[in-house]
Amino acid sequence: WVNGFPGLSNYSENGDPDRDGISNILEYILGGNPGIGNLSIVPTQVLTATNLELSFKRTDLSEGNSDQIVQWSTDLENWNDIPIGATSAGSVTITENGASDDDVKVTIPRGANTKIFARLMGIDSN
C-alpha cells in the first residue's frame, strides 16, 4: 500500500514521512495518505461520567492484514490492551458500511478513575 505513494522519505511501518504524527501503518488503517498530513483521520475521544469512548474509521483493506489494538491507561505507564477484531465483541462495536470504511467504537469503563487515557496501535500482520 505505502509503495503506491512515490517520493516518500520513509516507507517503513512506523515511518511518518509527512510528519503529521501518524505512522504509515495507522495512515493505512485510518484511510490516510502518508504523503499529506491530515489530522482529521485521528481517533476521537469522548469522556462521559461512566466511560471513555474512542472512535475511528477503519479501511476494509486493513481489516484483513493488520492488527489493531486500543490501549488504555490511568497513569501513562501501565497499558491495558483491547484487541480490535473483524466484528463487534465485548467493549468493541464495529459498524460495517459496505464499501465505505467501518466505524469502530471502543467503550472503556472509567470506574473510579479520574484520569484515563487511550491510544490506537496498529501492527502489520503480514
Rosetta blueprint (number, residue, H / E / L):
1 W L
2 V H
3 N H
4 G H
5 F L
6 P L
7 G L
8 L L
9 S L
10 N L
11 Y L
12 S L
13 E L
14 N L
15 G L
16 D L
17 P L
18 D L
19 R L
20 D L
21 G L
22 I L
23 S L
24 N H
25 I H
26 L H
27 E H
28 Y H
29 I H
30 L H
31 G L
32 G L
33 N E
34 P L
35 G L
36 I E
37 G L
38 N L
39 L H
40 S H
41 I H
42 V L
43 P L
44 T E
45 Q E
46 V E
47 L E
48 T L
49 A L
50 T L
51 N E
52 L E
53 E E
54 L E
55 S E
56 F E
57 K E
58 R E
59 T L
60 D H
61 L H
62 S H
63 E H
64 G L
65 N L
66 S E
67 D E
68 Q E
69 I E
70 V E
71 Q E
72 W E
73 S E
74 T L
75 D L
76 L L
77 E L
78 N L
79 W L
80 N E
81 D E
82 I E
83 P E
84 I E
85 G L
86 A L
87 T L
88 S L
89 A E
90 G L
91 S L
92 V E
93 T E
94 I E
95 T E
96 E E
97 N E
98 G L
99 A L
100 S E
101 D E
102 D E
103 D E
104 V E
105 K E
106 V E
107 T E
108 I E
109 P E
110 R L
111 G L
112 A L
113 N L
114 T L
115 K L
116 I L
117 F E
118 A E
119 R E
120 L E
121 M E
122 G E
123 I E
124 D E
125 S L
126 N L
